[in-house]
Amino acid sequence: MSKPNTGPVNFDEAARMAQTTAGGPRYAPLRLEDVSPEGQEQVDAIRAAFHIPESRPFPDVSLITLRHPGMFKGQMVLGIELAARGAIPGRERELMILRLARLAGAPFEWCEHVDIGKAFGITTEEIDRVLQGSAAPGWSAHESAMLRAVEELIADHCMADSTWDILAQTWDEKQMLEVPMLVGAYLMTALQQNTLKIQPKGGFDYR
């Protein structure tokens, strides 16, 4: 079994940025008019689920992955269920995704969810604390357990009984069932975005 990292994640940030972003993206975004009919159905579904107006440009990362509309549909069905209809509150979900993005060394995912997290009320101080991990002072017992669940699932692919027991004091069955799926879904997304070298708004210090 691997010991979870409950503290700072130390790596060469400049080297990781070069590895995951230099020369990217590996595919150019499609123009909306070039999206297939199957892909357009997903564009419409995402706009509806997340209340994205027609006037707002569709994200480049989505226009890249829409080159494979069937795969994109599968990702979005789960993504919409977790993010637009999920049982875990938005602020708590975003804290978990931020910790996952740091553990995965995922600059695009990190930058995107800094912005999303702020929209759900996460402060810059809390983002700094995410970088310090679940053992950092200042978290409530529940918040610490949320981040530790991410750390355990990444390190050992299983949540410890002690972490489960703390979260289950506050969260219901649906929320507990979502935790490993949330971590798995956003790890999958990090792997994809890192490999495609999707360009982030900033580096790992973006907050």
C-alpha positions as CSV (number, residue, x, y, z in Angstrom):
1,M,0.0,0.0,0.0
2,S,1.2,3.5,-0.7
3,K,1.1,6.2,1.9
4,P,-1.1,9.2,0.9
5,N,0.5,12.6,0.7
6,T,-1.3,14.7,3.2
7,G,1.1,17.6,2.9
8,P,2.7,19.8,0.1
9,V,3.2,18.1,-3.2
10,N,6.8,18.9,-4.2
11,F,7.8,18.7,-7.8
12,D,9.6,20.9,-10.3
13,E,6.7,23.1,-11.5
14,A,8.6,24.6,-14.4
15,A,9.6,21.2,-15.7
16,R,6.0,19.9,-15.3
17,M,4.6,22.9,-17.1
18,A,7.0,22.2,-20.0
19,Q,6.0,18.6,-20.1
20,T,2.3,19.2,-20.0
21,T,1.9,22.4,-22.0
22,A,5.0,23.1,-24.2
23,G,4.1,23.1,-27.9
24,G,0.5,22.4,-27.2
25,P,-2.3,21.8,-27.8
26,R,-1.5,18.7,-29.8
27,Y,-4.8,19.1,-31.7
28,A,-6.4,22.4,-32.7
29,P,-9.9,23.2,-31.5
30,L,-12.7,22.6,-34.0
31,R,-14.8,25.5,-35.2
32,L,-18.3,25.1,-33.9
33,E,-19.6,24.9,-37.5
34,D,-17.3,21.9,-38.0
35,V,-18.6,19.9,-35.0
36,S,-20.5,16.8,-36.1
37,P,-24.3,16.5,-35.5
38,E,-23.6,14.1,-32.6
39,G,-21.1,16.6,-31.1
40,Q,-23.6,19.4,-31.5
41,E,-26.1,17.5,-29.3
42,Q,-23.4,17.5,-26.6
43,V,-22.7,21.2,-27.1
44,D,-26.4,21.9,-26.6
45,A,-26.6,19.6,-23.6
46,I,-23.7,21.3,-21.9
47,R,-25.0,24.8,-22.5
48,A,-28.3,23.8,-21.0
49,A,-26.8,22.0,-18.0
50,F,-24.4,24.7,-17.0
51,H,-26.6,27.7,-18.2
52,I,-23.9,28.8,-20.8
53,P,-25.5,31.4,-23.1
54,E,-25.1,31.1,-26.9
55,S,-23.1,34.4,-26.8
56,R,-20.3,32.9,-24.7
57,P,-17.6,31.1,-26.7
58,F,-17.5,27.3,-26.2
59,P,-14.3,26.2,-24.4
60,D,-11.3,25.3,-26.6
61,V,-10.7,22.1,-24.5
62,S,-14.2,20.9,-25.4
63,L,-13.8,21.8,-29.0
64,I,-10.6,19.7,-29.1
65,T,-12.2,16.6,-27.5
66,L,-15.2,17.0,-29.7
67,R,-13.0,15.5,-32.4
68,H,-14.2,12.2,-30.7
69,P,-17.9,12.9,-30.1
70,G,-18.8,9.5,-28.8
71,M,-16.1,9.6,-26.1
72,F,-16.9,13.2,-25.4
73,K,-20.5,12.3,-24.8
74,G,-19.5,9.6,-22.3
75,Q,-17.3,12.1,-20.4
76,M,-20.0,14.7,-20.3
77,V,-22.8,12.4,-19.1
78,L,-20.7,11.7,-16.0
79,G,-19.4,15.3,-15.8
80,I,-22.9,16.8,-15.9
81,E,-24.1,14.3,-13.3
82,L,-21.3,15.1,-10.9
83,A,-21.0,18.9,-11.4
84,A,-24.4,20.1,-12.5
85,R,-26.6,17.6,-10.6
86,G,-24.2,16.3,-8.0
87,A,-25.0,15.7,-4.4
88,I,-21.7,17.1,-3.1
89,P,-22.0,20.9,-2.6
90,G,-20.1,22.9,-5.2
91,R,-17.6,24.5,-2.8
92,E,-16.7,21.1,-1.3
93,R,-16.5,19.5,-4.7
94,E,-14.1,22.2,-6.0
95,L,-11.8,21.9,-3.0
96,M,-11.5,18.2,-3.7
97,I,-10.9,18.8,-7.4
98,L,-8.2,21.3,-6.6
99,R,-6.4,18.9,-4.4
100,L,-6.6,16.2,-7.1
101,A,-5.3,18.6,-9.7
102,R,-2.3,19.4,-7.6
103,L,-1.6,15.7,-6.9
104,A,-1.9,15.0,-10.6
105,G,0.4,17.8,-11.6
106,A,-2.4,19.1,-13.9
107,P,-1.9,22.8,-14.7
108,F,-4.9,23.3,-16.9
109,E,-7.3,21.6,-14.5
110,W,-5.7,23.5,-11.6
111,C,-6.3,26.9,-13.3
112,E,-9.8,26.1,-14.4
113,H,-10.9,25.0,-11.0
114,V,-9.3,27.9,-9.2
115,D,-11.7,30.1,-11.1
116,I,-14.7,27.7,-10.6
117,G,-13.8,27.4,-7.0
118,K,-13.8,31.1,-6.4
119,A,-17.3,31.3,-8.0
120,F,-18.4,28.9,-5.2
121,G,-16.8,31.0,-2.5
122,I,-13.4,29.4,-2.1
123,T,-10.9,32.0,-0.9
124,T,-7.3,32.5,-1.9
125,E,-6.3,31.5,1.6
126,E,-8.2,28.2,1.2
127,I,-6.5,27.6,-2.2
128,D,-3.1,28.2,-0.5
129,R,-4.2,25.7,2.2
130,V,-5.2,23.1,-0.5
131,L,-1.5,23.2,-1.6
132,Q,-0.5,22.3,1.9
133,G,-2.8,19.3,2.0
134,S,-5.3,17.7,4.4
135,A,-3.0,17.9,7.3
136,A,-2.7,21.8,7.1
137,P,-4.1,23.7,10.1
138,G,-7.3,25.6,9.5
139,W,-9.5,22.9,8.0
140,S,-12.6,21.6,9.8
141,A,-12.5,17.8,10.5
142,H,-14.9,17.3,7.6
143,E,-12.9,19.4,5.2
144,S,-9.7,17.7,6.2
145,A,-11.3,14.3,5.6
146,M,-12.6,15.4,2.1
147,L,-9.0,16.2,1.0
148,R,-7.6,13.2,2.7
149,A,-10.1,11.0,0.8
150,V,-8.6,12.4,-2.4
151,E,-5.1,11.8,-1.2
152,E,-5.9,8.2,-0.2
153,L,-7.7,7.4,-3.4
154,I,-4.8,8.7,-5.5
155,A,-2.1,6.9,-3.5
156,D,-3.9,3.7,-2.6
157,H,-7.0,3.5,-4.8
158,C,-9.1,3.1,-1.7
159,M,-10.5,5.4,1.1
160,A,-9.5,4.5,4.6
161,D,-12.2,3.5,7.2
162,S,-11.2,6.4,9.4
163,T,-11.7,8.9,6.6
164,W,-15.0,7.3,5.5
165,D,-16.3,7.4,9.0
166,I,-15.7,11.2,9.4
167,L,-17.3,12.0,6.0
168,A,-20.3,9.7,6.7
169,Q,-21.1,11.7,9.8
170,T,-22.1,14.6,7.5
171,W,-22.7,13.2,4.0
172,D,-25.5,11.0,2.9
173,E,-25.3,7.8,0.8
174,K,-25.4,9.6,-2.5
175,Q,-22.6,12.0,-1.5
176,M,-20.5,9.1,-0.3
177,L,-21.0,7.2,-3.5
178,E,-19.9,10.2,-5.5
179,V,-16.6,10.6,-3.8
180,P,-14.5,7.9,-5.6
181,M,-16.3,8.7,-8.9
182,L,-15.5,12.4,-8.6
183,V,-11.9,11.7,-8.0
184,G,-11.7,9.1,-10.8
185,A,-13.5,11.3,-13.3
186,Y,-11.3,14.3,-12.7
187,L,-8.2,12.2,-12.7
188,M,-9.2,10.9,-16.1
189,T,-9.7,14.5,-17.2
190,A,-6.3,15.5,-15.9
191,L,-4.6,12.7,-17.8
192,Q,-6.4,13.7,-21.0
193,Q,-5.7,17.4,-20.6
194,N,-2.0,16.9,-19.7
195,T,-1.5,14.6,-22.6
196,L,-3.2,16.9,-25.1
197,K,-1.1,19.8,-23.7
198,I,-4.1,22.0,-23.2
199,Q,-3.0,25.6,-22.5
200,P,-3.7,26.9,-19.0
201,K,-4.4,30.5,-18.0
202,G,-1.4,30.4,-15.7
203,G,0.9,28.0,-13.8
204,F,0.5,26.1,-10.6
205,D,0.8,29.4,-8.7
206,Y,-2.3,30.7,-10.4
207,R,-4.7,31.7,-7.7
